[in-house]
Amino acid sequence: MSVLVILEQRPGQNGASEWNPMSFETLAAGQQIAHELGIPVQAAVAAGPGSQSLAAGLADKKLDRAWLVEHPLLSQYTPDAYVVAFRQLIEKTNPTVVLFPHTYQVRDFAPRLATALGRVLVADIVGHKIDSGQLVCVRQLFQGKINADIRFSGDAPHFASVQAGAFLSDQVETGSAAVETFTPVLNSAQICTKPLDRFRESANGVDLSSAECIVAVGRGIGDAENMEIVEKLAGVLGAELAASRPICDNGWLPMDRQVGSSGQTVAPKLYIAVGISGAIQHLVGMKGAKTVVAINKDAEAPIFEAAQYGIVGDLFQVVPALVEEIKKAKG
Ligand SMILES: Cc1cc2nc3c(=O)[nH]c(=O)nc-3n(C[C@H](O)[C@H](O)[C@H](O)COP(=O)(O)OP(=O)(O)OC[C@H]3O[C@@H](n4cnc5c(N)ncnc54)[C@H](O)[C@@H]3O)c2cc1C
């Protein structure tokens, strides 16, 4: 009996592996759930040979066991190899609960892994409860209007993926973990998928889910030619620029910068919403932000209910003034 957290790494700019930050949000969830169930917690990551930096990233976490799932055929992600490798690890370690970060990669392989073991995957959970010693997952329905409690039936292991921002990575408990290497039995005949370049590696690809600071712009900006105003704010803050859906629908920013139920889910330290009303479909994508600043001329706009700091005013006056003050503060 244990909680097994499957973490995600990806190739970094210099070729060395780097963690997807959502991994540690999921690890925090796993530690919490394991503590409440009174069972051990384990973590695992799949990689090609020579990924010792990943082992170091696990060794200082409070874990009963950590696994480096290593094989040459895991150097490049394929759903086929991941399913075979993690299936073998699960059969070896026999966990009660298997948790994943709800990343694009996990959406690709985790349902196949669960199905291969005759189980279901509860995707994109935002919280949990323990009822009579059993894990109950909380999942949003109808664009975040309803929270549903999902109970697992049947035998363990039970599979769930965790929404970005639902748990905080700074709540990961540190400690020490013995990292063991697990070498799955894999051969190239098991891999039918031919990987192409990763989507995020395209010239303009943006990973908003790991951005620490986001300036998001909404319909209040009025026209494409006004976008320069928010670009300047993002520039002085070193922030990523994001948007509500109408901005992307209008083609004023690419679709991969849309935040919300049909866009990306983000969890930055700072989210500045400029001229965004705060529709539920937008809020569902940014509710994991630690600090939200809203700038809107309508004091009744719902975005203020999600914000820690609100500026009621015309963005065409407020944003340039903010840019000047930030420049002064930076010297
Ligand atoms: C199935 C479905 C999926 C959807 N998915 C998404 C999604 O992923 N992401 C998303 O964002 N939306 C999504 N939507 C759309 C969503 O319902 C809203 O229509 C959208 O979020 C509104 O965007 P907005 O806040 O920019 O615009 P509006 O709601 O029009 O708000 C504009 C705001 O700007 C303010 N404003 C205007 N002028 C100024 C000014 N000069 N200074 C300051 N403030 C000003 C106004 O007071 C207003 O509050 C989805 C809708 C559906 C039906």
The ligand as an ORCA input file, in Angstrom:
! r2SCAN-3c Opt
* xyz 0 1
  C     -17.472     26.662    -24.046
  C     -16.819     27.984    -23.748
  C     -15.468     27.989    -23.476
  C     -14.820     29.194    -23.186
  N     -13.486     29.177    -22.891
  C     -12.894     30.321    -22.524
  C     -11.513     30.324    -22.158
  O     -10.812     29.306    -22.200
  N     -10.969     31.505    -21.773
  C     -11.678     32.669    -21.696
  O     -11.111     33.699    -21.314
  N     -12.980     32.683    -22.054
  C     -13.580     31.556    -22.482
  N     -14.882     31.590    -22.864
  C     -15.531     32.904    -23.020
  C     -16.027     33.501    -21.722
  O     -17.358     33.040    -21.467
  C     -16.049     35.046    -21.789
  O     -16.847     35.439    -22.885
  C     -14.671     35.654    -21.926
  O     -13.805     35.158    -20.934
  C     -14.792     37.167    -21.780
  O     -13.554     37.729    -22.059
  P     -13.202     39.172    -21.490
  O     -13.266     39.169    -20.006
  O     -11.917     39.571    -22.111
  O     -14.330     40.080    -22.138
  P     -15.602     40.802    -21.510
  O     -16.414     39.835    -20.725
  O     -16.250     41.533    -22.602
  O     -14.975     41.806    -20.459
  C     -14.226     42.943    -20.792
  C     -13.943     43.698    -19.490
  O     -13.139     44.806    -19.764
  C     -13.579     45.888    -18.973
  N     -13.173     47.101    -19.649
  C     -13.649     47.618    -20.814
  N     -12.975     48.749    -21.147
  C     -12.069     48.949    -20.151
  C     -11.097     49.954    -19.905
  N     -10.913     50.979    -20.766
  N     -10.360     49.889    -18.772
  C     -10.536     48.871    -17.897
  N     -11.446     47.891    -18.065
  C     -12.203     47.925    -19.195
  C     -15.087     45.730    -18.862
  O     -15.569     46.390    -17.716
  C     -15.232     44.214    -18.817
  O     -15.277     43.771    -17.474
  C     -15.544     30.408    -23.162
  C     -16.915     30.385    -23.426
  C     -17.544     29.190    -23.716
  C     -19.012     29.184    -23.971
*
